[in-house]
């Protein structure tokens, strides 16, 4: 697992022009959520495996050429040959689904930001109207200034959502899409290599 503050070039190996995300397993089923009853190709990934792969892609960068290498003990490979053949489709299917979910989340965030903006603008308008009414009636100047400040503060959250909150969600969707497209290879593990649980 990569460490914070360390460049990906010192943590991940390269093979040709591709950065490698490497996982050692005792069996392919370790990669998937054990309670998911779906067929192998449609299973959810184990949360720890998903996090590891996503974190590795974040550190390497979704614009880099990346390859996922899954190492299995030689003894396990013949019995899992069919699952090994469908593994690229299963991982692509899962991360494609996660990318679509994240894009839905992004649309919801932008709709919520738009609704919040409408409420904030209406509240600001009300505050400005009350301030003007107070000034016309010889009301307190401090209260009028307070209404002006409160009206502008009401716009803070929608503006923050439009300026900053959607970027991390979009970057996550890009990461998931990059993972769904990356090549995946299953190889035999060396006898001395300990599997990752």
C-alpha positions as CSV (number, residue, x, y, z in Angstrom):
1,X,0.0,0.0,0.0
2,X,1.3,3.4,-0.9
3,X,2.2,6.0,1.7
4,X,1.1,9.6,1.9
5,X,3.7,12.1,0.6
6,X,5.6,9.4,-1.4
7,X,5.6,9.7,-5.1
8,X,4.0,6.9,-7.0
9,X,7.2,6.2,-8.9
10,X,8.8,5.0,-5.7
11,X,5.8,2.9,-4.5
12,X,4.5,1.2,-7.6
13,X,6.4,-0.9,-10.1
14,X,6.3,-0.3,-13.9
15,X,6.0,-2.9,-16.6
16,X,6.7,-1.4,-20.0
17,X,4.7,1.9,-20.0
18,X,2.1,0.8,-17.5
19,X,2.1,1.4,-13.7
20,X,1.1,-1.8,-11.8
21,X,-1.4,-2.2,-9.1
22,X,-0.6,-5.6,-7.6
23,X,-2.7,-7.8,-5.4
24,X,-1.8,-11.3,-4.1
25,X,-4.6,-13.6,-3.2
26,X,-5.2,-17.2,-2.1
27,X,-8.2,-17.4,-4.4
28,X,-10.0,-15.0,-6.7
29,X,-13.1,-14.9,-4.5
30,X,-11.2,-12.9,-1.9
31,X,-11.5,-10.0,-4.3
32,X,-15.3,-10.0,-4.1
33,X,-17.8,-9.3,-1.3
34,X,-18.5,-12.8,0.2
35,X,-22.1,-12.0,1.0
36,X,-23.1,-11.0,-2.5
37,X,-25.2,-13.8,-4.1
38,X,-24.8,-12.4,-7.6
39,X,-23.1,-14.4,-10.4
40,X,-19.3,-13.9,-10.4
41,X,-19.3,-11.4,-13.2
42,X,-21.8,-9.2,-11.3
43,X,-20.5,-9.4,-7.8
44,X,-19.5,-6.4,-5.7
45,X,-15.9,-6.0,-4.9
46,X,-14.8,-6.5,-1.3
47,X,-14.7,-3.0,0.2
48,X,-11.0,-3.3,1.2
49,X,-10.1,-4.3,-2.4
50,X,-12.2,-1.5,-3.9
51,X,-10.5,1.1,-1.5
52,X,-7.0,-0.2,-2.3
53,X,-7.5,-0.1,-6.1
54,X,-9.1,3.3,-5.9
55,X,-6.4,4.7,-3.7
56,X,-3.7,3.3,-5.9
57,X,-5.4,4.9,-9.0
58,X,-5.6,8.2,-7.1
59,X,-1.9,8.1,-6.3
60,X,-0.8,7.0,-9.8
61,X,-3.3,9.3,-11.6
62,X,-6.2,8.3,-13.8
63,X,-4.4,9.7,-16.9
64,X,-1.5,7.3,-16.5
65,X,-1.5,3.9,-18.1
66,X,-2.3,1.4,-15.3
67,X,-2.6,-2.3,-15.2
68,X,-4.0,-4.5,-12.4
69,X,-2.0,-7.7,-11.7
70,X,-3.7,-10.3,-9.5
71,X,-1.3,-13.0,-8.2
72,X,-2.7,-16.5,-7.3
73,X,-0.9,-19.5,-6.0
74,X,-0.2,-21.9,-8.9
75,X,-2.2,-24.6,-7.2
76,X,-5.3,-22.4,-7.3
77,X,-5.1,-21.4,-10.9
78,X,-6.5,-24.5,-12.7
79,X,-9.6,-24.6,-10.5
80,X,-10.3,-20.9,-11.0
81,X,-9.5,-20.7,-14.7
82,X,-13.0,-19.7,-15.7
83,X,-13.2,-17.0,-13.0
84,X,-9.8,-15.7,-14.1
85,X,-11.1,-15.3,-17.7
86,X,-14.1,-13.4,-16.5
87,X,-12.2,-11.3,-13.9
88,X,-11.6,-8.3,-16.3
89,X,-15.3,-8.1,-17.1
90,X,-16.3,-8.5,-13.5
91,X,-14.0,-5.6,-12.3
92,X,-14.9,-3.4,-15.3
93,X,-18.6,-4.1,-14.7
94,X,-18.3,-3.2,-11.0
95,X,-16.3,0.0,-11.5
96,X,-18.4,1.0,-14.5
97,X,-21.4,0.8,-12.1
98,X,-19.6,2.8,-9.4
99,X,-18.8,5.5,-12.0
100,X,-22.4,5.7,-13.1
101,X,-23.5,5.9,-9.4
102,X,-21.0,8.7,-8.8
103,X,-22.3,10.6,-11.8
104,X,-25.8,10.3,-10.4
105,X,-24.5,11.6,-7.1
106,X,-22.9,14.5,-8.9
107,X,-26.2,15.4,-10.6
108,X,-28.0,15.3,-7.2
109,X,-25.4,17.5,-5.7
110,X,-25.8,20.1,-8.5
111,X,-29.6,20.0,-8.2
112,X,-29.4,20.5,-4.5
113,X,-27.0,23.4,-5.0
114,X,-29.4,25.0,-7.5
115,X,-32.3,24.6,-5.0
116,X,-30.2,26.0,-2.2
117,X,-29.2,28.9,-4.4
118,X,-32.9,29.7,-5.2
119,X,-33.7,29.6,-1.5
120,X,-30.7,31.8,-0.6
121,X,-31.5,34.3,-3.3
122,X,-35.1,34.5,-2.1
123,X,-33.9,35.0,1.5
124,X,-31.5,37.7,0.4
125,X,-34.3,39.4,-1.4
126,X,-36.5,39.3,1.7
127,X,-33.6,40.7,3.8
128,X,-33.0,43.5,1.4
129,X,-36.7,44.4,1.3
130,X,-36.9,44.4,5.1
131,X,-33.7,46.5,5.3
132,X,-35.2,49.0,2.9
133,X,-38.5,49.0,4.9
134,X,-36.6,49.7,8.1
135,X,-34.6,52.5,6.5
136,X,-37.8,54.1,5.1
137,X,-39.5,53.9,8.5
138,X,-36.5,55.3,10.4
139,X,-35.7,51.9,11.9
140,X,-32.5,50.9,13.5
141,X,-29.4,51.1,11.2
142,X,-27.7,48.2,13.0
143,X,-30.7,45.9,12.4
144,X,-30.6,46.9,8.7
145,X,-26.9,46.1,8.4
146,X,-27.5,42.8,10.2
147,X,-30.2,41.8,7.7
148,X,-27.8,42.6,4.9
149,X,-25.1,40.4,6.3
150,X,-27.5,37.5,7.1
151,X,-28.9,37.7,3.6
152,X,-25.4,37.4,2.0
153,X,-24.4,34.6,4.5
154,X,-27.5,32.6,3.3
155,X,-25.7,32.4,-0.1
156,X,-22.5,31.0,1.3
157,X,-23.4,27.3,1.2
158,X,-24.9,27.2,-2.4
159,X,-21.9,29.1,-3.7
160,X,-19.5,26.7,-1.9
161,X,-21.4,23.8,-3.5
162,X,-21.1,25.3,-7.0
163,X,-17.5,26.4,-6.7
164,X,-15.9,23.5,-4.7
165,X,-18.1,20.5,-3.7
166,X,-18.6,19.0,-7.1
167,X,-15.0,18.7,-8.1
168,X,-14.1,15.8,-5.8
169,X,-17.2,13.9,-6.9
170,X,-16.3,14.4,-10.6
171,X,-12.7,13.3,-10.0
172,X,-13.9,10.1,-8.3
173,X,-16.1,9.3,-11.3
174,X,-13.1,9.8,-13.6
175,X,-11.1,7.4,-11.3
176,X,-13.8,4.8,-11.5
177,X,-14.0,5.1,-15.3
178,X,-10.2,4.8,-15.6
179,X,-10.3,1.6,-13.4
180,X,-13.1,0.1,-15.4
181,X,-11.0,0.5,-18.6
182,X,-7.6,-0.7,-17.2
183,X,-6.3,-4.1,-18.4
184,X,-6.3,-6.9,-15.8
185,X,-4.0,-10.0,-15.7
186,X,-4.0,-13.0,-13.5
187,X,-0.5,-14.5,-12.8
188,X,0.9,-17.3,-10.7
189,X,2.5,-16.2,-7.5
190,X,6.0,-17.3,-6.5
191,X,6.1,-20.0,-3.9
192,X,7.5,-17.7,-1.2
193,X,5.0,-14.9,-1.7
194,X,2.5,-14.5,1.1
195,X,-1.1,-13.9,-0.1
196,X,-2.8,-10.8,0.9
197,X,-5.9,-11.5,2.9
